[in-house]
Amino acid sequence: MSKSVRLSVEGMNCASCVGRVDKALNALDGVEDASVNLASDSAEVTYSDKLSVDDLTEAVKGAGYDAHEVLDRDQQMREQRQQQAQEMGTLKHQLWLSTLLSLPVFILAMGNHMVPVFSEWVHNAFGLQNSWWVQLVLTTVVLAFPGARFYKLGIPALARGAPDMNSLVALGATAAWGYSVVATLLPSWLPSESVNVYFEASAVIVTLILAGRFMEARAKSHTSDAIQRLMSLQSKTARVVRDGDVTEVDIAELGKGDEIEVRPGERIALDGEVSSGDSYVNEAMITGEPEPVHKQKEDKVVGGTLNEKGTLRFKVTATGEGTVLAQIIRMVEQAQGSKLPIQDTVNRITLWFVPAVMLVALLTFVVWYFAASESALTFALVNAVAVLIIACPCAMGLATPTSIMVGTGRGAEMGVLFRQGSALQALQQSKGVIFDKTGTLTEGKPTITDWITLGNFDEKEVLRLSASVEAKSEHPTAEALVKYAKKQDVKVSEADAFEAISGLGVTGKVDGKTLYIGTSELMQDQQISLDSDPAEAKEWQGSGRTPIYVAVDSKLAAVFTQDDPIKSSAKELIKRLHADGLKTAMVTGDAESTAKRIAKELGIGEVVANVKPDGKVDAVQRLKKAWGQVIFVGDGINDAPALASADVGFAIGTGTDVAIESADVVLMSDNLTVVQQAFALSEATMRNIRQNLFWAFAYNTALIPLAAGVLYPFFGILLSPMLAAGAMALSSVFVITNALRLKTVSLETSAGKE
């Protein structure tokens, strides 16, 4: 049996770290999947009973990082915020100290480039050797204190044979510092033309990288804003009605069945069903729909939504992890921690990237040492250090996870929940969209339009028996029949032996009588004669409405039909999908005449009707072969297998929990234009990821040769270690800042096939 755990991983700072943790976890026998996320410093692991959480954390520690299980999401988020704030405070302090110490070093070393007579003034006022001594002391303090973090992390990683970005910085800064110390204290050890100091490079490298780390940490803190906003919707207390008194209690003390009072302007504490009162509730934070929803007795309310006008009382139906808000938070976290297929390639590359950079730096040193005619040692050192500093893989590691975190967070705000981050990539490769009918393309709230009682059966008696059985069902038709019976002042009785017959109807016993209610196929399966089928039923079929039969003790007792209005958003969605070159189909258990009528009105190209759940799966598989990757959109229990079999399954969030658990994407609103927004978000996120990866890889591809000095023989251009440090720091900041743009992306665009 598979289990899942979320680990908090400490000490990761670049893509090579992610690759090592990922490799360590996936190497364990029993780990089915591991997804390591640099942006959230976490790992989502699915594993078998062969392993324990301790085995997983030990594997991470063996790779050189600390890890522990996340048991309380709220606590983990608070700790993460505190750690981020503490880290930013520490970085800010270290940055200021490093800047104050590095500035004199920079001025002493580089002042003559800004003011030509500066070096002469320094030489006359202090003496060149004294200037070098001042630079040595200040730079040593920079490396020993603000720069100590790079040594504490980088040297152990180097000793383990798993160097990371801290190792590169430590080696580069130490090489420049060490060479300069020799030039200052033991100049005779060096060729006379190579006696120069590069203290400013060592000090400024640390300062610039600390500046980049600070900006990166501040930007990273905003990638989880969506989760923070969702968590902020969770109430801490609520007013519970007990023994006629209203008392404010902690939310943890509430249980199912408790009655809660909520006043205007207050958030609804937990999921429930209205017991009294009348109000309008703003559910935008859950569904993305801005218009308040009218709530009255027996209506459902969702924890975290805002009561705008009247006072409501409701009975609690879900608490803790069972609430809709908790499920949404869990889905968003799951998506943000997931790994796209493209990330596997990135991880494989970056795992070997740092050792490769160290090799390139060594080759650069050797080539320049033997190739340069003058100051060979100087050229060799400067270029090797520049290669070490500029080639940090931070940007590579952040490119994908930051975009996923921000993109899925933006989706949650719009009512589009990506349960699987991989769906973001799969959507871009889809060729067609397959829809369920009832509750997806139609309102899912049918009304009984015609009822005919047959033979000697009493109309109200048959209606009572039928409604009693259907009261046990969650199907929209059952709800419509129960409401119809109540309008006829028919009281519903208790039914026994209820059973839903998948795709065909229901059966049950009332007052000792056995009833079957469903399609003509159900009647035929039960060998119930349809010889008395009235002419009206054939007319209904001709107009595209499905007759539904009622049999009592194996005799046909009644036939009725219903009307389920098409959603106003369905036509617009189908039109947009066709404009974007996507094929459409409808797969339903309803009669072919009804399905074709709906499909014709919407302009859907292909119809598969009168099928059971396994038939829906067969239809999905057939269309996949014909079209390529397909999306299935549905909302009911009958849709769960089809949702799971499609390349991407969209579940309408107003549907059943079974359907939602089978889907890759959950739409919290029943407004189908949200499907279009999911396409737009997918396109924007994948475009953002490609931009980030292009920047990260193109940056290294272009600048490593430049840092190695390949342009010097032709154009006399060298890249100083200081500029290399600045460029490296800015690369990570650019990637995160680019990902944060998704927070404001417009989702009103077309699906935009790539």
Number of C-alpha atoms within 10 A of each C-alpha: 6 11 14 15 16 23 22 20 24 16 13 25 20 22 28 29 28 25 21 25 26 25 19 18 26 20 13 15 11 16 20 16 13 24 21 29 27 25 26 21 18 22 26 21 23 17 24 14 10 12 14 12 17 12 13 23 20 17 22 24 17 14 19 20 19 17 22 18 17 17 11 9 14 13 11 14 16 13 12 16 15 12 12 16 15 12 16 19 13 13 20 17 13 23 24 15 16 26 22 14 22 26 16 17 27 18 16 20 21 15 16 15 11 10 10 11 11 17 20 13 12 17 13 10 11 12 13 14 12 14 16 23 14 16 28 23 13 21 27 19 18 25 22 13 12 23 26 16 15 22 20 13 21 21 19 16 20 18 10 11 10 20 23 30 26 23 26 27 26 26 21 27 29 19 18 24 23 17 20 23 21 16 21 19 12 11 16 11 11 15 14 11 11 16 19 18 21 27 30 28 28 30 32 26 29 31 29 23 23 25 23 23 22 22 21 22 19 17 19 22 16 17 26 19 16 23 22 17 14 20 17 12 18 19 16 11 14 23 20 24 17 11 6 7 8 14 12 12 13 12 18 11 11 21 15 13 13 15 21 25 23 20 17 15 13 18 21 26 27 30 24 26 22 22 19 17 15 17 19 19 25 22 21 19 19 24 23 20 19 11 11 17 16 12 20 19 14 13 14 16 27 22 23 26 24 24 24 17 17 15 17 24 23 28 24 25 19 19 20 16 12 12 19 21 23 18 13 23 22 16 22 26 25 18 26 29 27 24 21 20 12 14 19 13 10 19 22 16 15 23 23 15 19 23 18 13 21 20 14 18 26 18 15 25 24 16 15 22 18 11 12 14 8 12 16 19 20 23 22 24 23 25 27 29 33 31 32 30 33 30 29 29 26 26 27 27 28 28 31 29 27 30 31 30 31 26 31 33 30 23 25 26 20 24 25 29 28 30 24 23 28 18 21 26 16 17 24 18 15 19 20 22 25 28 21 25 25 24 23 23 28 20 18 24 17 20 18 18 12 14 16 15 19 18 10 7 14 13 14 15 13 19 24 23 26 30 27 26 28 27 20 19 17 13 19 19 24 23 21 22 24 25 17 18 21 14 10 12 11 18 16 18 15 13 23 17 10 19 15 16 14 14 20 21 24 24 22 22 21 19 10 10 13 20 24 27 26 20 23 21 15 20 23 11 10 12 11 18 14 14 7 12 18 14 8 15 19 14 13 18 16 13 11 18 23 24 24 21 24 27 23 20 13 16 20 24 23 25 22 19 22 20 19 22 16 19 17 14 15 17 17 14 19 24 14 16 21 17 13 14 13 18 20 22 21 24 28 25 22 22 19 19 18 22 23 21 15 22 19 12 10 17 16 20 14 16 20 21 22 20 20 19 19 15 19 27 21 15 20 27 19 12 21 19 10 12 15 14 21 27 25 26 28 31 30 24 19 21 29 24 20 30 31 18 20 23 22 24 28 30 31 27 22 18 20 17 14 16 26 26 15 21 30 25 28 31 30 24 21 25 20 21 18 25 22 21 21 27 22 23 28 27 23 23 26 20 14 24 23 16 16 27 22 14 19 25 16 12 17 22 12 10 20 24 16 20 30 27 25 16 14 13 10 8 8 9 13 18 21 16 29 23 18 26 29 20 20 26 26 19 24 28 24 19 28 28 20 17 28 22 15 22 19 10 15 11 20 13 15 16 26 16 16 7
